[in-house]
Amino acid sequence: MVSYPADFTTSQPQAFSSENIARAWRSIASALDVQMPGWKEINADPRWIGFLTGLDGLTQLPRQRLLDDRVMRKDVEGVVELFRAFVSQYGRPSVREPVQSQAATTRGKPVIYSRDDITRAHQAFMKGAYRGREAEYEALQAEFQRAGREGRIIGGIPLDRSSGR
């Protein structure tokens, strides 16, 4: 079991920027492919996002925070542990036929957004930055919605609000 410093929830917030987390994810993805086959399907499951908003039973810290920390430390075993906890609680997601995504991409990879990215876009819209370009803003909003369904928003809100979390 991993031990965490007493100031864990406040230590080095700059290290947890969405860019740094995305970079760390890319560096451990191949190890996850070997150690946790099917992790990508779990990562795309809306229940995973809800699971991450919950508290870990041992540390009483949000699972998302634990995941981010483990990813940043490139702790593949710790990340696998979280995926396995999800599978033990919810089972594996059902395999569906791949759907052609209309997601925005960067160098062929879907864009990962943060809640701050979405907030900034909304604030820009409210300040009139999209005046005369409303269709562009609507397309951006549709992309944010797709990203939410596909689990591409770091710190996103769970899709299943019936759980009360």
Phi, psi and omega in degrees: 000141181278135175259145185242145178295156182301326180265027185309315186288348180240359185283132172046060180297332180296333180292339184263027177294155182300325178296314181295320180293317179298318179297317180294321178302314181299325183286336181254357185302317182294324177294322177295323178304324181279313188275337181220070178305137181091004182298329181293323177293320177296316181299331180271353182283126179302333179293332179299317179298317177297319178300318182292337178283344180283171180265141174291135183296328182273315185267342185060025175257152177301136180300327178300319179295318177297316179299311180302316180298314181294322177296313181298327178274359183057039179271083184300317180300319179294321178293315178301321179303318179293317178298319179294324176297320177298312181299321180292331180274320187245346187082173179283146177295148177290142181279126179245159175297138179299138179256136177296115182276145174259021185294147173294143181231154172235116182053041177082357180251139179301144180286136175256128183252158171251166176297328178296322178301316182291317179299316180298320179296318179295317179297320177298320178297315181296332179274001176092010182296337181256015179301126183084353179233039184300324179297324178296317179293321178297320177295321178296318178298319178297321177296319178298321179294317176299315180301320178297316179295328183267003179072030182256024176241116179285126182077023181291167179270139180298144180284330181266097182272359181288344182284349178080009181267000000 
